[in-house]
Amino acid sequence: MEMRCVLRVEGLSYTYSRDLVALRDVEFEVYSGEVVTVLGPNGAGKTTLLKCILRLLEPRGVVYINGKRRWDELSSRELAKYFGYVPQTHHSIFAYRVLDFILMGRAPHHTMFSLPSRRDYEKVHEVAKLLGIEDLLERSITELSGGQMQLVLIARALVQEAKVLLLDEPTAHLDIVNSVRVLSVVRKLVKSGRVDAAIMAMHDPVLAASFSDKVLLMSRGRVVACGSPRDVLRPEVLREVYGVDFVRFEHCGFVVVVPRASTEV
């Protein structure tokens, strides 16, 4: 399958205040079939970068859609059809039924006063089956575990028929079983062509090494390194970013990095 550029970021910068520069001239490209992890410690600028790509914030610089069309030429509705956003957490004061919550993802395809169609409901059931959450559709979102809620949020993004998934810390607060399940689902969606690409903001280099095609390593709003996990996840680079020592192994073609235990107090 021919790879094409689905997203190009050029010179993206954002400042919250005079003393808080969140992004500094960030540049990278995402190609079809790629799972890209934006990696770095807390405060590196990962979430800000996603919000700038989504145009929830107004940065300096430019983002090109499909490698050519500027994202500031798109309406909010067009942008919502291109990007599916999965936030880090979701808190609702309403006990929505899971089916209705996922159905909200169809909003970009409707006018303000239109009602969901049969096709919309079919889309929800199709995506729920794909993700293995059909048994959750009649439950309340307040009854879901963290892993179940992440899959429901991914389902809501998928029914948008978005081309690119943006996920902010998709494994936050999840145990290892649910972390692997959620990241495996994301990778399967990309590799099967269900979505063109996925961009995940994460702070854990161990998981990033296992599920990413490309890693964008960030520190203090800057890109420190960008490339394959093999090229980027090197102990000397990780120490510079995280301030702790790492050990690197290679097993069956995969790169494995783990923090080195310290006996110092």
C-alpha positions as CSV (number, residue, x, y, z in Angstrom):
1,M,0.0,0.0,0.0
2,E,1.4,3.4,-1.0
3,M,2.1,5.7,1.9
4,R,0.9,9.3,1.6
5,C,1.3,12.2,3.9
6,V,-1.9,12.7,5.9
7,L,-0.6,15.4,8.2
8,R,2.3,17.9,8.1
9,V,3.1,20.2,10.9
10,E,5.4,23.2,10.2
11,G,6.8,25.6,12.8
12,L,4.1,25.1,15.4
13,S,4.6,27.3,18.4
14,Y,2.3,28.2,21.3
15,T,2.7,30.4,24.3
16,Y,0.3,30.4,27.3
17,S,1.9,33.4,28.9
18,R,5.1,35.4,28.7
19,D,6.8,32.9,31.1
20,L,5.2,29.7,29.8
21,V,6.2,28.7,26.2
22,A,4.4,25.4,25.6
23,L,5.6,24.6,22.0
24,R,8.7,25.8,20.1
25,D,8.8,25.3,16.3
26,V,7.5,21.8,16.3
27,E,7.7,20.1,12.9
28,F,6.9,16.5,11.8
29,E,5.0,14.5,9.2
30,V,2.5,11.6,9.6
31,Y,1.9,9.1,6.8
32,S,-0.9,6.7,6.1
33,G,-0.6,3.5,8.0
34,E,1.5,5.0,10.8
35,V,0.9,5.0,14.6
36,V,2.8,8.0,15.9
37,T,3.5,8.5,19.6
38,V,4.2,11.9,20.9
39,L,6.4,11.0,23.9
40,G,7.7,12.9,26.8
41,P,7.4,13.6,30.5
42,N,4.6,15.7,32.1
43,G,4.9,19.3,30.9
44,A,6.6,18.4,27.6
45,G,3.9,20.0,25.5
46,K,2.2,16.8,24.3
47,T,-1.4,17.7,25.1
48,T,-0.9,21.3,23.9
49,L,0.4,19.9,20.6
50,L,-2.8,17.8,20.1
51,K,-5.0,20.8,21.0
52,C,-3.2,23.0,18.4
53,I,-3.6,20.3,15.7
54,L,-7.3,20.2,16.5
55,R,-7.4,24.1,16.5
56,L,-8.7,24.2,20.0
57,L,-5.8,26.6,20.5
58,E,-4.6,29.1,18.0
59,P,-0.8,28.6,17.5
60,R,1.7,30.1,15.3
61,G,2.8,27.9,12.4
62,V,0.7,25.8,10.1
63,V,-0.8,22.3,9.8
64,Y,-1.4,20.8,6.4
65,I,-4.1,18.2,5.9
66,N,-3.3,15.4,3.4
67,G,0.1,17.1,3.0
68,K,-1.3,20.1,1.1
69,R,-4.4,21.8,2.5
70,R,-4.0,24.2,5.4
71,W,-6.1,23.3,8.4
72,D,-7.1,26.9,9.0
73,E,-8.9,26.8,5.6
74,L,-11.3,24.1,7.0
75,S,-14.5,24.8,8.9
76,S,-15.0,23.3,12.4
77,R,-17.3,20.8,10.8
78,E,-14.8,19.7,8.2
79,L,-12.1,19.5,10.8
80,A,-14.3,17.3,13.0
81,K,-14.8,14.9,10.0
82,Y,-11.0,14.6,9.5
83,F,-9.8,14.3,13.2
84,G,-11.3,12.0,15.8
85,Y,-10.3,13.1,19.2
86,V,-10.1,10.7,22.2
87,P,-9.5,12.8,25.4
88,Q,-7.4,11.5,28.3
89,T,-10.4,11.4,30.6
90,H,-14.2,12.0,30.4
91,H,-16.4,13.1,33.2
92,S,-20.1,13.5,32.7
93,I,-22.8,14.7,35.1
94,F,-25.3,12.8,32.9
95,A,-25.7,9.0,32.9
96,Y,-25.8,8.7,29.2
97,R,-26.5,5.3,27.7
98,V,-23.4,4.1,25.9
99,L,-25.2,3.8,22.6
100,D,-26.4,7.4,22.8
101,F,-23.0,8.6,23.9
102,I,-21.3,7.0,20.9
103,L,-24.1,8.3,18.6
104,M,-22.9,11.9,19.5
105,G,-19.9,11.2,17.3
106,R,-22.2,11.5,14.3
107,A,-22.9,15.2,15.0
108,P,-20.5,16.5,12.3
109,H,-22.7,14.8,9.7
110,H,-25.9,16.5,10.8
111,T,-27.4,20.0,11.0
112,M,-28.4,21.4,14.3
113,F,-32.0,20.2,14.2
114,S,-31.7,16.9,12.3
115,L,-32.4,13.6,14.0
116,P,-30.2,10.5,13.9
117,S,-31.0,8.2,11.0
118,R,-31.1,4.4,10.8
119,R,-27.7,4.6,9.1
120,D,-26.4,6.4,12.2
121,Y,-27.6,3.7,14.5
122,E,-26.2,1.0,12.2
123,K,-22.8,2.8,12.3
124,V,-22.8,2.7,16.1
125,H,-23.6,-1.0,16.1
126,E,-20.9,-1.6,13.4
127,V,-18.2,0.1,15.4
128,A,-19.3,-1.4,18.7
129,K,-18.9,-4.9,17.1
130,L,-15.5,-4.0,15.7
131,L,-14.3,-3.0,19.1
132,G,-16.0,-5.8,21.0
133,I,-18.2,-3.6,23.1
134,E,-21.7,-4.5,21.8
135,D,-22.6,-5.8,25.3
136,L,-22.0,-2.3,26.7
137,L,-24.4,-0.4,24.5
138,E,-27.4,-0.4,26.9
139,R,-25.3,0.4,30.0
140,S,-24.7,3.8,31.5
141,I,-21.3,5.4,30.9
142,T,-21.1,5.9,34.7
143,E,-21.0,2.2,35.2
144,L,-17.9,1.6,32.9
145,S,-14.4,0.7,34.0
146,G,-11.5,2.9,32.7
147,G,-10.6,0.5,29.9
148,Q,-14.2,0.2,28.8
149,M,-14.6,4.0,28.8
150,Q,-11.5,4.4,26.6
151,L,-12.9,1.9,24.0
152,V,-16.3,3.8,24.1
153,L,-14.4,7.1,23.5
154,I,-12.6,5.5,20.6
155,A,-15.9,4.2,19.2
156,R,-17.3,7.7,19.4
157,A,-14.4,9.0,17.4
158,L,-14.8,6.2,14.8
159,V,-18.4,6.9,14.1
160,Q,-17.3,10.4,13.0
161,E,-15.7,8.5,10.1
162,A,-12.5,10.5,11.0
163,K,-9.4,9.9,8.9
164,V,-6.9,10.5,11.8
165,L,-7.3,9.6,15.4
166,L,-5.7,11.8,18.1
167,L,-5.5,10.2,21.5
168,D,-4.4,12.1,24.6
169,E,-2.8,9.6,27.1
170,P,-5.0,6.7,26.1
171,T,-3.6,4.5,28.8
172,A,-3.8,6.9,31.7
173,H,-5.2,5.3,34.8
174,L,-5.4,1.9,33.1
175,D,-3.8,-1.4,34.3
176,I,-1.4,-3.2,32.0
177,V,-4.1,-5.5,30.6
178,N,-6.4,-2.7,29.5
179,S,-3.5,-0.6,28.4
180,V,-2.4,-3.3,26.0
181,R,-6.0,-3.9,24.9
182,V,-6.6,-0.3,24.0
183,L,-3.3,0.2,22.2
184,S,-3.7,-3.0,20.3
185,V,-7.1,-1.8,19.1
186,V,-5.6,1.5,18.0
187,R,-2.9,-0.3,16.1
188,K,-5.3,-2.7,14.5
189,L,-7.6,0.2,13.3
190,V,-4.6,1.8,11.6
191,K,-3.1,-1.3,10.1
192,S,-6.5,-2.5,8.8
193,G,-7.1,0.9,7.1
194,R,-10.1,1.7,9.2
195,V,-8.4,5.0,9.9
196,D,-5.5,6.5,8.0
197,A,-3.2,7.1,11.0
198,A,-3.2,7.6,14.8
199,I,-1.3,10.1,16.9
200,M,-1.0,9.3,20.6
201,A,0.3,11.5,23.4
202,M,2.0,9.3,26.0
203,H,4.6,9.6,28.7
204,D,5.6,5.9,29.0
205,P,8.5,4.9,26.7
206,V,8.0,1.2,27.5
207,L,4.5,1.2,25.8
208,A,5.6,3.6,23.1
209,A,8.4,1.2,22.0
210,S,5.9,-1.7,21.6
211,F,3.0,0.0,19.7
212,S,4.6,2.9,17.6
213,D,5.8,3.1,14.1
214,K,7.2,6.6,14.8
215,V,8.1,8.4,18.0
216,L,8.2,12.2,18.4
217,L,10.2,12.7,21.6
218,M,9.5,16.0,23.2
219,S,11.0,18.0,26.1
220,R,10.0,21.5,27.3
221,G,8.0,22.1,24.1
222,R,10.7,21.1,21.7
223,V,11.2,18.1,19.5
224,V,14.3,16.3,20.8
225,A,14.2,13.4,18.3
226,C,11.8,12.0,15.7
227,G,12.0,8.6,13.9
228,S,11.4,4.9,14.5
229,P,11.5,3.6,18.1
230,R,14.8,1.9,17.2
231,D,16.4,5.3,16.3
232,V,14.8,7.5,19.0
233,L,14.5,5.3,22.1
234,R,18.2,5.3,23.0
235,P,19.2,5.3,26.7
236,E,21.4,8.5,26.4
237,V,18.5,10.4,24.7
238,L,15.9,9.2,27.2
239,R,18.1,10.1,30.1
240,E,18.4,13.6,28.7
241,V,14.6,13.9,28.6
242,Y,13.5,12.0,31.7
243,G,16.4,12.4,34.0
244,V,16.7,8.7,34.8
245,D,18.8,5.9,33.3
246,F,17.3,3.4,30.9
247,V,18.4,-0.1,29.7
248,R,17.6,-1.1,26.1
249,F,17.1,-4.6,24.8
250,E,16.1,-6.0,21.4
251,H,13.9,-9.0,21.1
252,C,12.4,-10.6,18.0
253,G,13.0,-7.3,16.1
254,F,11.4,-5.2,18.8
255,V,13.1,-2.5,20.9
256,V,12.4,-2.8,24.6
257,V,13.4,0.0,27.0
258,V,13.1,-0.1,30.8
259,P,14.1,2.4,33.5
260,R,17.2,1.2,35.4
261,A,16.5,0.7,39.1
262,S,18.5,3.0,41.4
263,T,19.7,2.2,44.9
264,E,20.3,5.8,45.8
265,V,18.0,7.5,48.3
